[in-house]
Amino acid sequence: MEAAIVSASTGVMRSLLAKLTNLLGGEYKLLKWLRREMEFLESELRSMSIFLERLEDTQKLHPQMKDWRDRVRELAYDIEDCIDDFILQLDSKVGFGQKLLASRRIGHMIRELKARVMEESERQRRYMLDGLASGPSVRVKVDPRLSALYVDEDRLVGIDAPRDEIIGRLLDKRRSASAKQVMTISIVGCGGLGKTTLANQIYCKIKGKFECAAFVSVFQNPNTKKVLTNILSQVATTAAVEDDEQAIINKLREYLSDKRYIVIVDDIWDMQIWKFIECALVKNCRGSRIITTTRIHDIAKLCCSSHGDYIYEMKPLGVIDSKILFDKRIFDPEERRPPQLTEVSEEILKKCGGLPLAIISISSLLASKPKSKDQWDRVKVSLSSTLERTPDIETMEWVLSLSYSDLPNHLKTCLLYLSIFPEGYEINRERLVSRWIAEGFIYKKHGQNPYEVGDSYFNELVNRSLIQPANIKPDGQTNACRVDDTVHDFIVSMSVEENFVTLFGGSKLVPRSHGKVRRLSIQNGGIQENIITSTHLVTSSQVRSLTLFAVEMPYLLGFGMLRVLDLEDCYALEDHHLTNLERLVQLRYLSIKTSPISELPKQIGQLQYLETLDLRATGVQELPSTIGRLKSLVRLFVDYHVKLPKEISNMHALEELTSFSALMYSPDFLKELGQLTNMRVLRVICDCDGFKGDAGSCLENLASSLCNLGTSNLHSLFVDINGYGEDNFSLDTWQPVPSRLRFSIDRWCPINKIPNWVGSLINLEELVLYVNKIWQEDFELLGHMPALSSLTIYSNTALQGRIIISGFHSTKFFKFYCNPAGLTFDAGSLLKLECLDVIMNVFNTKSSNGSFDFGIQYLTNLRNVYIQLDCNGSTGGELEAAKASIKSSVNKLPGQPKLNLSTLNENMLVHEEAN
């Protein structure tokens, strides 16, 4: 049965109907009177569901209609809780008598719920609804033009002038004596202007001129100790977890007393927090610099209270920069705005008020629509109808409201779910998608894995500029996201209004008086256990999702309907807190990542619905054998040293295992691993140093299992090998070929040669290999791989002279480290390449006529270039000529990519003979 979707507006109605249909099917034997009651419920709820789906696409509901919708949504939650409890009883191994008692108990509850359903059905007939509209959802990958707005200074708009002005003030040598004093500059302005972006650009430009540096974000409800510890860890690489605030301040003052430092304190909301931080930033006479950002002018004045300090007030973008930013998001670099869109785009830009986030939000909305005047006029009308009746200060809220309304309903739900996380929090992509699945927000589409569907949802939210990509790898992959604080304020407000999420701490929000708590997030400074379990605020038996951020752990026994329990980074967590974990029979997601937990209760095997278990960075050393009973477990995240039970071979639903150390297990265990044919992602560690067993048999059986999994569903394989080479882990003998693989072997174990079958991996997107010696034919083999997007090759040696690179028509990231290798790129190769990272030997790369033309001018899509010039065998003149040639060629490229040029082995330069 396909999983029905859960949404913010309709709640679990679709999920409930699917369960009722299943319950009324032939699988379960129900008492006749109970079947009649449930058939009535199913019929009435189906009619309600159709009506709710119509309401889901209505932007503005009449208050009475909204009240009815909210009542039905809460009713559906209560009925599903009842049905889940009943199904659990029916599926249990208890005797007939106990099942009969359970049926009578559930029957009584069903009659009460039936009365509520009849009451709401009658209420529905009193209302009428018209003016409905809906729109289709489009599935896309992350737009490559967007990430440059966040990570590449050359792609940012309107940043150069303010950045250079502030840097000029910070580094002004004309200030003579006063230049040695600590100077503070505070950047102030409303949300969405780009204060953090500006501060980060300044920081990246000048931090190298100081002895130590730190960049910390404070946000609206900060943890003072965490902020101070963060500063200390960056400037002194020193942990201070056990110290109190005063001790950390003293350590910072002592360390910074004789250092020239730069510290960025971003997004200050409270004067008191600044006073704490300011105490730690000692006023030495070394020319140190401090930059703060805030929305509040009084805080900016407080930060800049000394002579020579400066408040920089950010202004909205001008007309020209607004147009440039707007067009960058919608049109390709070589594409011009059609003349028929000029007038309407200027009218839309006028409404955005020069706010970068507003421009990005509305242009992202337009980027997903046809480039027609009719479509853009509709957006303009919608924008005008909202903005014209609001003050300018509320422009951003209304732009976000428009962008939110344009989202498909499933994306609205996924976006609102991010309100669970604190402001400014870096949200791991893997964690978020796994939680979406556990909550029921994602359909099991035919031919698609739910995780892949969730990945698509994540990408879509990035594309629409509603979340910002974070933790971006050099090859452009986004591993996490952040929510801009303005967007965060908006979704928190929406989530509370819909009674979708309840927050304690953080924004200090409490549940609406008539709403039950379904998803509970307790943040820094949150209300503690005795309040959490107070019946007048939270009835724990109705909570489906519980997320704690550095607060005390409540008693689990009352949370019987919990689907998601996220305790990541809960440092106060202890083993006894997991007592009664087995009572959470509906649990789908459990994370105790980065906590002191050292042992899992054996009863965890009773959690038959558990899909995701994350135990990384804990004290757990071994999993209980009962883990093998988790028939629904799809994702298991553990550290490589954690001992897995042999029963794991029975867990046929498992799709992701990260990670395990192969040589901790017998050859038979590694052979049975190949039976887990649903495995999609696997990370394996092979630490052969000091291993006294039969490594050959272990690695042979491991390779056999990997080949078997690779012909089934395995597409992401990461193998880290240390201590053994080609003789113990040969790729040449892999049969059958793992045809679906996205392959990665880490550089700790070099292989002698890239096997020919790698070229047959037509689905391969990413390849990381460490090869003893690289040959021309190796690059010819790899260059014809149709899906290869990212290539990283490390090699000890290469053939003498130039290696010719051709093909690679899908490759966006190309990294090749080898000494002493020469390179040249053929015309027509690597046309999609965005990032080039290579080591090049000057002597071997120069052409026969002495020039340094290696074909970089053909790589017209480049955005980032990292070149290390190996000086071995070349003269100083040849090195300088090579540098000049590279700089000239890169400057002529259309996208003006960022160039990072450095040298290796300058001590091995050949001395030029005197004339």
Order of alpha helices (4+ residues) and beta strands (2+ residues): alpha-alpha-alpha-alpha-alpha-alpha-beta-alpha-beta-alpha-alpha-beta-alpha-beta-alpha-beta-alpha-alpha-alpha-alpha-alpha-alpha-beta-alpha-alpha-beta-beta-alpha-beta-beta-alpha-beta-beta-beta-beta-beta-beta-alpha-beta-alpha-beta-beta-beta-alpha-beta-beta-beta-beta-beta-alpha-beta-alpha-beta
